[in-house]
Amino acid sequence: MNLNPNLHINHTHDAATHSWLTSANAAGCDFPIQNLPFTVFRRQGTSETFRGGVAIGDQVICLGAVAKSGALTGLAAQAASACAQPVLNDFFAMGPAAWSALRHALFDALKDGANGVPTDAVRAALVPIASIEHAVPARIGDYTDFYTSIHHGRNVGMIARPDDPLTPNFQWIPIAYHGRVSSIGVGSDQQGQKFRRPRGQSMAPGAKAPVYGPCARLDYELELAIWIGQGNAQGEPIPLAQADDHIFGYSLLNDWSARDIQFWEMAPLGPFLGKNFCTTLSPWIVTQEAMAPYRLPFERAANEPQPLPYLDDARNKAQGTLSIELDVLIESQHMREQGLSASPVSHTNFRHQYWTVGQMVTQHTNGGCNLNPGDLFGSGTISGPTPAEGGAIIELTKGGKAPISLSTSGEERAFLHDGDAVILRGWCEKTGFARIGFGESRGEVVETGKSL
Ligand code: MN
């Protein structure tokens, strides 16, 4: 049995516990006391230093202020102090015992009827979420984007390589490429990340030479962001049995993709300018411990290749998969001007991924590659088994040939238009447990060359 406290259900998952902060107890609230996700924030429109915080209801707790108050003791106090910085790397590096100690101390201080805990210090450290802005929560050293949905692989493969839609390696290794960190940003429901439509080269089918201009096939990708906590020494792979000990938590990630640029440039070395212009994270990190109730068995059908031994073990089989409900919405400029709500375009669940997050960690380090605290993985596009569960517009529109209708405005989309915002939402729910949410990732494409 893995003794990591972040992987087991305990009293911090008890659905019957309420907070003295009433906004945390409202039905449908993303941030009940059972969640406690982390961020880095400051008050909007100020030049305050960014610092770590934890969401509860409609408030964020400034962890540095709590640490300074002396209300916490021991490892929890040390952990809160580490979160007083503008990035959470030092906190991530402290490991699962410290992450869990801080969660449990905050849970005890926030619960209704908290006794023996000086809750005044926590009350004094609350800042309304409506008044804050976020920053990327860690100094990301390296970013790796995986490709772990077999449904996405087949859907896009049919468009890009109809003769060979799923490459033979897909069912044997979690495939990935090393991505770009500099253009990763945060987009919240209050402040979306804006970026200009990229220009580039593309080659039309049957054409003799490429053309240069604004991307004509701009897309999004619904992904899970995976935040690495503790790293590993170079040359010392992380075995699957320990892989989850290295994961601090999860956010939502939109891997914006210029399909026309991508498909021309990616043979034989993989995505480059088609992906490196912008990547949008949601601002909150849902911790590994908060996710404990929503784990599921990892299942591989008997007629599929079974994972090689280094990618297989009893715990991964028993609870390697995460159940996360996911929504994608598009909000056009027209919708904003007319006061219409964003249009839902797909819904799926992370449990359909072909590989688990633990298998991604083990594969990444298997050759000796070292991970560092604050490294970021993208899960790869998350698409479910039915056509309506495509995690990118290229799948929903069959490569742009069958445009979708946006239900709230009646507009049609084959690919994204200038002014379109893409919103990702995620949440977990299970009978007997609280519903916990990820909040939103929001990003918006602006016309090529226009100011942001
Ligand atoms: Mn991707």
Residues whose N, C-alpha, C, O or C-beta is under 5 A from the ligand:
A	BS01	MN	D145 F146 E221 D255 G380 T381
